[in-house]
């Protein structure tokens, strides 16, 4: 039972932090400058 509770908490925490980071477009553009070498974003 403890393992299930632990994984539930970790899953929720991961989901919340990923969503909050995904909302900052300026930070995403800054991070993507490293990825431009291999990846392209088509708008």
PDBQT receptor file of N, H, CA, C and O in Angstrom, charges set to zero:
ATOM      1  N   UNK A   1       0.811  -1.189   0.000  1.00  0.00    +0.000 N 
ATOM      2  CA  UNK A   1       0.000   0.000   0.000  1.00  0.00    +0.000 C 
ATOM      3  C   UNK A   1       0.862   1.263   0.000  1.00  0.00    +0.000 C 
ATOM      4  O   UNK A   1       0.513   2.255  -0.641  1.00  0.00    +0.000 OA
ATOM      5  N   UNK A   2       1.975   1.227   0.711  1.00  0.00    +0.000 N 
ATOM      6  H   UNK A   2       2.258   0.422   1.231  1.00  0.00    +0.000 HD
ATOM      7  CA  UNK A   2       2.869   2.379   0.749  1.00  0.00    +0.000 C 
ATOM      8  C   UNK A   2       3.451   2.670  -0.622  1.00  0.00    +0.000 C 
ATOM      9  O   UNK A   2       3.608   3.830  -1.004  1.00  0.00    +0.000 OA
ATOM     10  N   UNK A   3       3.772   1.616  -1.364  1.00  0.00    +0.000 N 
ATOM     11  H   UNK A   3       3.644   0.674  -1.054  1.00  0.00    +0.000 HD
ATOM     12  CA  UNK A   3       4.355   1.806  -2.692  1.00  0.00    +0.000 C 
ATOM     13  C   UNK A   3       3.360   2.471  -3.630  1.00  0.00    +0.000 C 
ATOM     14  O   UNK A   3       3.735   3.336  -4.421  1.00  0.00    +0.000 OA
ATOM     15  N   UNK A   4       2.106   2.078  -3.550  1.00  0.00    +0.000 N 
ATOM     16  H   UNK A   4       1.801   1.375  -2.907  1.00  0.00    +0.000 HD
ATOM     17  CA  UNK A   4       1.073   2.677  -4.403  1.00  0.00    +0.000 C 
ATOM     18  C   UNK A   4       0.913   4.160  -4.060  1.00  0.00    +0.000 C 
ATOM     19  O   UNK A   4       0.819   4.998  -4.957  1.00  0.00    +0.000 OA
ATOM     20  N   UNK A   5       0.882   4.477  -2.788  1.00  0.00    +0.000 N 
ATOM     21  H   UNK A   5       0.959   3.796  -2.060  1.00  0.00    +0.000 HD
ATOM     22  CA  UNK A   5       0.752   5.872  -2.365  1.00  0.00    +0.000 C 
ATOM     23  C   UNK A   5       1.961   6.683  -2.815  1.00  0.00    +0.000 C 
ATOM     24  O   UNK A   5       1.815   7.818  -3.269  1.00  0.00    +0.000 OA
ATOM     25  N   UNK A   6       3.141   6.111  -2.693  1.00  0.00    +0.000 N 
ATOM     26  H   UNK A   6       3.260   5.189  -2.324  1.00  0.00    +0.000 HD
ATOM     27  CA  UNK A   6       4.360   6.798  -3.113  1.00  0.00    +0.000 C 
ATOM     28  C   UNK A   6       4.327   7.099  -4.606  1.00  0.00    +0.000 C 
ATOM     29  O   UNK A   6       4.602   8.226  -5.018  1.00  0.00    +0.000 OA
ATOM     30  N   UNK A   7       3.992   6.104  -5.417  1.00  0.00    +0.000 N 
ATOM     31  H   UNK A   7       3.769   5.188  -5.082  1.00  0.00    +0.000 HD
ATOM     32  CA  UNK A   7       3.954   6.312  -6.860  1.00  0.00    +0.000 C 
ATOM     33  C   UNK A   7       2.849   7.283  -7.263  1.00  0.00    +0.000 C 
ATOM     34  O   UNK A   7       3.004   8.025  -8.233  1.00  0.00    +0.000 OA
ATOM     35  N   UNK A   8       1.756   7.287  -6.543  1.00  0.00    +0.000 N 
ATOM     36  H   UNK A   8       1.630   6.685  -5.755  1.00  0.00    +0.000 HD
ATOM     37  CA  UNK A   8       0.682   8.243  -6.824  1.00  0.00    +0.000 C 
ATOM     38  C   UNK A   8       1.154   9.671  -6.563  1.00  0.00    +0.000 C 
ATOM     39  O   UNK A   8       0.897  10.568  -7.366  1.00  0.00    +0.000 OA
ATOM     40  N   UNK A   9       1.831   9.878  -5.461  1.00  0.00    +0.000 N 
ATOM     41  H   UNK A   9       2.039   9.149  -4.809  1.00  0.00    +0.000 HD
ATOM     42  CA  UNK A   9       2.336  11.212  -5.125  1.00  0.00    +0.000 C 
ATOM     43  C   UNK A   9       3.394  11.656  -6.126  1.00  0.00    +0.000 C 
ATOM     44  O   UNK A   9       3.380  12.804  -6.571  1.00  0.00    +0.000 OA
ATOM     45  N   UNK A  10       4.296  10.776  -6.481  1.00  0.00    +0.000 N 
ATOM     46  H   UNK A  10       4.307   9.843  -6.120  1.00  0.00    +0.000 HD
ATOM     47  CA  UNK A  10       5.337  11.113  -7.452  1.00  0.00    +0.000 C 
ATOM     48  C   UNK A  10       4.725  11.423  -8.814  1.00  0.00    +0.000 C 
ATOM     49  O   UNK A  10       5.161  12.355  -9.489  1.00  0.00    +0.000 OA
ATOM     50  N   UNK A  11       3.731  10.661  -9.218  1.00  0.00    +0.000 N 
ATOM     51  H   UNK A  11       3.377   9.903  -8.670  1.00  0.00    +0.000 HD
ATOM     52  CA  UNK A  11       3.074  10.897 -10.506  1.00  0.00    +0.000 C 
ATOM     53  C   UNK A  11       2.388  12.254 -10.538  1.00  0.00    +0.000 C 
ATOM     54  O   UNK A  11       2.511  12.993 -11.514  1.00  0.00    +0.000 OA
ATOM     55  N   UNK A  12       1.679  12.578  -9.494  1.00  0.00    +0.000 N 
ATOM     56  H   UNK A  12       1.579  11.978  -8.700  1.00  0.00    +0.000 HD
ATOM     57  CA  UNK A  12       0.993  13.875  -9.430  1.00  0.00    +0.000 C 
ATOM     58  C   UNK A  12       2.005  15.014  -9.407  1.00  0.00    +0.000 C 
ATOM     59  O   UNK A  12       1.819  16.021 -10.090  1.00  0.00    +0.000 OA
ATOM     60  N   UNK A  13       3.059  14.865  -8.638  1.00  0.00    +0.000 N 
ATOM     61  H   UNK A  13       3.210  14.046  -8.083  1.00  0.00    +0.000 HD
ATOM     62  CA  UNK A  13       4.080  15.909  -8.567  1.00  0.00    +0.000 C 
ATOM     63  C   UNK A  13       4.750  16.112  -9.919  1.00  0.00    +0.000 C 
ATOM     64  O   UNK A  13       5.021  17.248 -10.310  1.00  0.00    +0.000 OA
ATOM     65  N   UNK A  14       5.017  15.038 -10.631  1.00  0.00    +0.000 N 
ATOM     66  H   UNK A  14       4.797  14.115 -10.314  1.00  0.00    +0.000 HD
ATOM     67  CA  UNK A  14       5.627  15.132 -11.953  1.00  0.00    +0.000 C 
ATOM     68  C   UNK A  14       4.691  15.824 -12.929  1.00  0.00    +0.000 C 
ATOM     69  O   UNK A  14       5.125  16.669 -13.712  1.00  0.00    +0.000 OA
ATOM     70  N   UNK A  15       3.427  15.479 -12.892  1.00  0.00    +0.000 N 
ATOM     71  H   UNK A  15       3.074  14.793 -12.256  1.00  0.00    +0.000 HD
ATOM     72  CA  UNK A  15       2.445  16.089 -13.787  1.00  0.00    +0.000 C 
ATOM     73  C   UNK A  15       2.326  17.584 -13.529  1.00  0.00    +0.000 C 
ATOM     74  O   UNK A  15       2.271  18.374 -14.472  1.00  0.00    +0.000 OA
ATOM     75  N   UNK A  16       2.287  17.973 -12.279  1.00  0.00    +0.000 N 
ATOM     76  H   UNK A  16       2.332  17.331 -11.514  1.00  0.00    +0.000 HD
ATOM     77  CA  UNK A  16       2.135  19.389 -11.931  1.00  0.00    +0.000 C 
ATOM     78  C   UNK A  16       3.361  20.186 -12.358  1.00  0.00    +0.000 C 
ATOM     79  O   UNK A  16       3.216  21.275 -12.913  1.00  0.00    +0.000 OA
ATOM     80  N   UNK A  17       4.558  19.674 -12.116  1.00  0.00    +0.000 N 
ATOM     81  H   UNK A  17       4.676  18.789 -11.665  1.00  0.00    +0.000 HD
ATOM     82  CA  UNK A  17       5.760  20.426 -12.475  1.00  0.00    +0.000 C 
ATOM     83  C   UNK A  17       5.935  20.504 -13.979  1.00  0.00    +0.000 C 
ATOM     84  O   UNK A  17       6.397  21.530 -14.480  1.00  0.00    +0.000 OA
ATOM     85  N   UNK A  18       5.587  19.466 -14.716  1.00  0.00    +0.000 N 
ATOM     86  H   UNK A  18       5.213  18.633 -14.309  1.00  0.00    +0.000 HD
ATOM     87  CA  UNK A  18       5.700  19.524 -16.169  1.00  0.00    +0.000 C 
ATOM     88  C   UNK A  18       4.749  20.551 -16.751  1.00  0.00    +0.000 C 
ATOM     89  O   UNK A  18       5.117  21.261 -17.686  1.00  0.00    +0.000 OA
ATOM     90  N   UNK A  19       3.545  20.649 -16.230  1.00  0.00    +0.000 N 
ATOM     91  H   UNK A  19       3.246  20.072 -15.470  1.00  0.00    +0.000 HD
ATOM     92  CA  UNK A  19       2.582  21.620 -16.721  1.00  0.00    +0.000 C 
ATOM     93  C   UNK A  19       3.039  23.042 -16.424  1.00  0.00    +0.000 C 
ATOM     94  O   UNK A  19       2.877  23.925 -17.267  1.00  0.00    +0.000 OA
ATOM     95  N   UNK A  20       3.596  23.280 -15.266  1.00  0.00    +0.000 N 
ATOM     96  H   UNK A  20       3.728  22.563 -14.581  1.00  0.00    +0.000 HD
ATOM     97  CA  UNK A  20       4.017  24.635 -14.931  1.00  0.00    +0.000 C 
ATOM     98  C   UNK A  20       5.204  25.065 -15.774  1.00  0.00    +0.000 C 
ATOM     99  O   UNK A  20       5.313  26.243 -16.114  1.00  0.00    +0.000 OA
ATOM    100  N   UNK A  21       6.083  24.161 -16.117  1.00  0.00    +0.000 N 
ATOM    101  H   UNK A  21       5.994  23.204 -15.841  1.00  0.00    +0.000 HD
ATOM    102  CA  UNK A  21       7.218  24.495 -16.962  1.00  0.00    +0.000 C 
ATOM    103  C   UNK A  21       6.802  24.683 -18.406  1.00  0.00    +0.000 C 
ATOM    104  O   UNK A  21       7.426  25.461 -19.129  1.00  0.00    +0.000 OA
ATOM    105  N   UNK A  22       5.774  23.998 -18.837  1.00  0.00    +0.000 N 
ATOM    106  H   UNK A  22       5.267  23.366 -18.250  1.00  0.00    +0.000 HD
ATOM    107  CA  UNK A  22       5.340  24.076 -20.222  1.00  0.00    +0.000 C 
ATOM    108  C   UNK A  22       4.678  25.409 -20.536  1.00  0.00    +0.000 C 
ATOM    109  O   UNK A  22       4.549  25.753 -21.710  1.00  0.00    +0.000 OA
ATOM    110  N   UNK A  23       4.262  26.161 -19.551  1.00  0.00    +0.000 N 
ATOM    111  H   UNK A  23       4.367  25.882 -18.597  1.00  0.00    +0.000 HD
ATOM    112  CA  UNK A  23       3.546  27.407 -19.777  1.00  0.00    +0.000 C 
ATOM    113  C   UNK A  23       4.463  28.602 -19.993  1.00  0.00    +0.000 C 
ATOM    114  O   UNK A  23       3.975  29.676 -20.344  1.00  0.00    +0.000 OA
ATOM    115  N   UNK A  24       5.743  28.464 -19.802  1.00  0.00    +0.000 N 
ATOM    116  H   UNK A  24       6.139  27.592 -19.516  1.00  0.00    +0.000 HD
ATOM    117  CA  UNK A  24       6.670  29.578 -19.949  1.00  0.00    +0.000 C 
ATOM    118  C   UNK A  24       7.307  29.525 -21.336  1.00  0.00    +0.000 C 
ATOM    119  O   UNK A  24       8.336  28.878 -21.525  1.00  0.00    +0.000 OA
ATOM    120  N   UNK A  25       6.694  30.207 -22.305  1.00  0.00    +0.000 N 
ATOM    121  H   UNK A  25       5.858  30.733 -22.151  1.00  0.00    +0.000 HD
ATOM    122  CA  UNK A  25       7.152  30.152 -23.692  1.00  0.00    +0.000 C 
ATOM    123  C   UNK A  25       8.526  30.791 -23.861  1.00  0.00    +0.000 C 
ATOM    124  O   UNK A  25       9.337  30.298 -24.645  1.00  0.00    +0.000 OA
ATOM    125  N   UNK A  26       8.798  31.856 -23.158  1.00  0.00    +0.000 N 
ATOM    126  H   UNK A  26       8.140  32.257 -22.521  1.00  0.00    +0.000 HD
ATOM    127  CA  UNK A  26      10.094  32.526 -23.279  1.00  0.00    +0.000 C 
ATOM    128  C   UNK A  26      11.221  31.613 -22.808  1.00  0.00    +0.000 C 
ATOM    129  O   UNK A  26      12.282  31.558 -23.430  1.00  0.00    +0.000 OA
ATOM    130  N   UNK A  27      10.991  30.907 -21.724  1.00  0.00    +0.000 N 
ATOM    131  H   UNK A  27      10.129  30.952 -21.219  1.00  0.00    +0.000 HD
ATOM    132  CA  UNK A  27      12.001  29.970 -21.233  1.00  0.00    +0.000 C 
ATOM    133  C   UNK A  27      12.170  28.811 -22.204  1.00  0.00    +0.000 C 
ATOM    134  O   UNK A  27      13.278  28.308 -22.393  1.00  0.00    +0.000 OA
ATOM    135  N   UNK A  28      11.072  28.388 -22.817  1.00  0.00    +0.000 N 
ATOM    136  H   UNK A  28      10.172  28.796 -22.663  1.00  0.00    +0.000 HD
ATOM    137  CA  UNK A  28      11.147  27.310 -23.803  1.00  0.00    +0.000 C 
ATOM    138  C   UNK A  28      11.973  27.701 -25.012  1.00  0.00    +0.000 C 
ATOM    139  O   UNK A  28      12.751  26.895 -25.523  1.00  0.00    +0.000 OA
ATOM    140  N   UNK A  29      11.809  28.935 -25.472  1.00  0.00    +0.000 N 
ATOM    141  H   UNK A  29      11.177  29.589 -25.057  1.00  0.00    +0.000 HD
ATOM    142  CA  UNK A  29      12.609  29.411 -26.605  1.00  0.00    +0.000 C 
ATOM    143  C   UNK A  29      14.083  29.463 -26.238  1.00  0.00    +0.000 C 
ATOM    144  O   UNK A  29      14.945  29.132 -27.052  1.00  0.00    +0.000 OA
ATOM    145  N   UNK A  30      14.367  29.876 -25.020  1.00  0.00    +0.000 N 
ATOM    146  H   UNK A  30      13.667  30.145 -24.359  1.00  0.00    +0.000 HD
ATOM    147  CA  UNK A  30      15.756  29.956 -24.560  1.00  0.00    +0.000 C 
ATOM    148  C   UNK A  30      16.394  28.565 -24.513  1.00  0.00    +0.000 C 
ATOM    149  O   UNK A  30      17.541  28.387 -24.924  1.00  0.00    +0.000 OA
ATOM    150  N   UNK A  31      15.651  27.595 -24.016  1.00  0.00    +0.000 N 
ATOM    151  H   UNK A  31      14.720  27.740 -23.682  1.00  0.00    +0.000 HD
ATOM    152  CA  UNK A  31      16.160  26.226 -23.938  1.00  0.00    +0.000 C 
ATOM    153  C   UNK A  31      16.304  25.626 -25.333  1.00  0.00    +0.000 C 
ATOM    154  O   UNK A  31      17.244  24.875 -25.596  1.00  0.00    +0.000 OA
ATOM    155  N   UNK A  32      15.367  25.959 -26.231  1.00  0.00    +0.000 N 
ATOM    156  H   UNK A  32      14.604  26.568 -26.018  1.00  0.00    +0.000 HD
ATOM    157  CA  UNK A  32      15.372  25.377 -27.572  1.00  0.00    +0.000 C 
ATOM    158  C   UNK A  32      16.567  25.833 -28.398  1.00  0.00    +0.000 C 
ATOM    159  O   UNK A  32      16.904  25.179 -29.385  1.00  0.00    +0.000 OA
ATOM    160  N   UNK A  33      17.216  26.923 -28.029  1.00  0.00    +0.000 N 
ATOM    161  H   UNK A  33      16.943  27.454 -27.227  1.00  0.00    +0.000 HD
ATOM    162  CA  UNK A  33      18.379  27.365 -28.800  1.00  0.00    +0.000 C 
ATOM    163  C   UNK A  33      19.458  26.285 -28.821  1.00  0.00    +0.000 C 
ATOM    164  O   UNK A  33      20.220  26.191 -29.783  1.00  0.00    +0.000 OA
ATOM    165  N   UNK A  34      19.527  25.480 -27.777  1.00  0.00    +0.000 N 
ATOM    166  H   UNK A  34      18.908  25.557 -26.996  1.00  0.00    +0.000 HD
ATOM    167  CA  UNK A  34      20.482  24.370 -27.747  1.00  0.00    +0.000 C 
ATOM    168  C   UNK A  34      20.060  23.255 -28.698  1.00  0.00    +0.000 C 
ATOM    169  O   UNK A  34      20.904  22.519 -29.210  1.00  0.00    +0.000 OA
ATOM    170  N   UNK A  35      18.763  23.131 -28.933  1.00  0.00    +0.000 N 
ATOM    171  H   UNK A  35      18.078  23.728 -28.517  1.00  0.00    +0.000 HD
ATOM    172  CA  UNK A  35      18.216  22.032 -29.734  1.00  0.00    +0.000 C 
ATOM    173  C   UNK A  35      18.143  22.361 -31.222  1.00  0.00    +0.000 C 
ATOM    174  O   UNK A  35      17.956  21.466 -32.046  1.00  0.00    +0.000 OA
ATOM    175  N   UNK A  36      18.290  23.653 -31.575  1.00  0.00    +0.000 N 
ATOM    176  H   UNK A  36      18.441  24.380 -30.906  1.00  0.00    +0.000 HD
ATOM    177  CA  UNK A  36      18.156  24.083 -32.968  1.00  0.00    +0.000 C 
ATOM    178  C   UNK A  36      19.131  23.388 -33.901  1.00  0.00    +0.000 C 
ATOM    179  O   UNK A  36      18.874  23.276 -35.099  1.00  0.00    +0.000 OA
ATOM    180  N   UNK A  37      20.229  22.929 -33.371  1.00  0.00    +0.000 N 
ATOM    181  H   UNK A  37      20.439  23.020 -32.397  1.00  0.00    +0.000 HD
ATOM    182  CA  UNK A  37      21.244  22.282 -34.194  1.00  0.00    +0.000 C 
ATOM    183  C   UNK A  37      20.664  21.068 -34.914  1.00  0.00    +0.000 C 
ATOM    184  O   UNK A  37      20.968  20.843 -36.085  1.00  0.00    +0.000 OA
ATOM    185  N   UNK A  38      19.846  20.296 -34.237  1.00  0.00    +0.000 N 
ATOM    186  H   UNK A  38      19.600  20.479 -33.285  1.00  0.00    +0.000 HD
ATOM    187  CA  UNK A  38      19.306  19.058 -34.809  1.00  0.00    +0.000 C 
ATOM    188  C   UNK A  38      17.813  19.113 -35.102  1.00  0.00    +0.000 C 
ATOM    189  O   UNK A  38      17.320  18.300 -35.884  1.00  0.00    +0.000 OA
ATOM    190  N   UNK A  39      17.075  20.046 -34.499  1.00  0.00    +0.000 N 
ATOM    191  H   UNK A  39      17.475  20.706 -33.863  1.00  0.00    +0.000 HD
ATOM    192  CA  UNK A  39      15.614  20.046 -34.597  1.00  0.00    +0.000 C 
ATOM    193  C   UNK A  39      15.107  21.343 -35.209  1.00  0.00    +0.000 C 
ATOM    194  O   UNK A  39      15.743  22.391 -35.094  1.00  0.00    +0.000 OA
ATOM    195  N   UNK A  40      13.954  21.257 -35.861  1.00  0.00    +0.000 N 
ATOM    196  H   UNK A  40      13.438  20.406 -35.954  1.00  0.00    +0.000 HD
ATOM    197  CA  UNK A  40      13.332  22.418 -36.485  1.00  0.00    +0.000 C 
ATOM    198  C   UNK A  40      11.872  22.483 -36.054  1.00  0.00    +0.000 C 
ATOM    199  O   UNK A  40      11.195  21.458 -35.963  1.00  0.00    +0.000 OA
ATOM    200  N   UNK A  41      11.395  23.693 -35.789  1.00  0.00    +0.000 N 
ATOM    201  H   UNK A  41      11.945  24.525 -35.862  1.00  0.00    +0.000 HD
ATOM    202  CA  UNK A  41       9.989  23.897 -35.453  1.00  0.00    +0.000 C 
ATOM    203  C   UNK A  41       9.328  24.553 -36.652  1.00  0.00    +0.000 C 
ATOM    204  O   UNK A  41       9.724  25.643 -37.064  1.00  0.00    +0.000 OA
ATOM    205  N   UNK A  42       8.318  23.893 -37.215  1.00  0.00    +0.000 N 
ATOM    206  H   UNK A  42       7.995  23.008 -36.880  1.00  0.00    +0.000 HD
ATOM    207  CA  UNK A  42       7.567  24.456 -38.331  1.00  0.00    +0.000 C 
ATOM    208  C   UNK A  42       6.349  25.170 -37.782  1.00  0.00    +0.000 C 
ATOM    209  O   UNK A  42       5.553  24.585 -37.048  1.00  0.00    +0.000 OA
ATOM    210  N   UNK A  43       6.209  26.431 -38.140  1.00  0.00    +0.000 N 
ATOM    211  H   UNK A  43       6.856  26.906 -38.737  1.00  0.00    +0.000 HD
ATOM    212  CA  UNK A  43       5.045  27.190 -37.662  1.00  0.00    +0.000 C 
ATOM    213  C   UNK A  43       4.079  27.390 -38.790  1.00  0.00    +0.000 C 
ATOM    214  O   UNK A  43       3.029  28.005 -38.602  1.00  0.00    +0.000 OA
TER     215      UNK A  43
